[in-house]
Amino acid sequence: MTAAAIRAELAAAADPERAAGMARYFQVRPGSYGEGDRFLGIAVPPQRAIARRHAATTPLADVADLLSSPWHEERLTALLVLVRRFATADDDERSRIVDLYLTSRRHVDNWDLVDASAPYLLGGADPVLLDDLAASSSVWDRRIAVMATFPAIRAGRFEPTLRLADRLLDDPHDLVHKAVGWMLREVGNRDRSVAEAFLAPRYRRMPRTMLRYAIERYPPERRRAYLSGDA
């Protein structure tokens, strides 16, 4: 099985000392967002190299097997395989990849897993699907919804991001605040007038983290005005 080969390569690259640091970074302690996750201790570039070697020959059933792994790096490598496959797939295979992603998304359960996959696999998703994800009780589903709008931003279409940002303005989770703020920053990088028109009636009640991310690239005096409530 290709899954076995990928697991063997990841195991050979494992670094227990690095794994301990990653566990702290991704907050696996009880009560934190990464609670219970397990790490082999492998940087992302080697995982990308492994995914590149195996993407063309890995059956989707093997990818599904890896996605259900308790090891963070096995799940991330599986997602990197899907992203590489999706980029060159025909419409039928793309549909199968998206179906697998959506049915397995409970395993896409940390911010790096979301960010490495959602923009590339769900960039053309139906707005109804993104609305459903944004309404989920899962913080990861809500972050997936926001991050899936990144390709639209790159194409100069800001409405999907602004619509979800408005919907998630009062979201309780910091990781959604960061994702929304990041996407608003990307909108502003391309058309600041659009971003500021969105912020004007909302920035005073916006979570502080979301606002800080959204205005990160603004001139210092403009950032100060927003943060003091005088924009």
Secondary structure, DSSP 4 states (H G I P E B T S, - for coil): -HHHHHHHHHHHT--HHHHHHHHHHTT-STTSTTTT-B-----HHHHHHHHHHHGGG--HHHHHHHHT-SBHHHHHHHHHHHHHHHHH--HHHHHHHHHHHHHTGGG--SHHHHHTTHHHHSTT--HHHHHHHHTSS-HHHHHHHHHTTHHHHHTT--HHHHHHHHHTTT-S-HHHHHHHHHHHHHHHHH-HHHHHHHHTTTTTTS-HHHHHHHTTTS-HHHHHHHHHT--
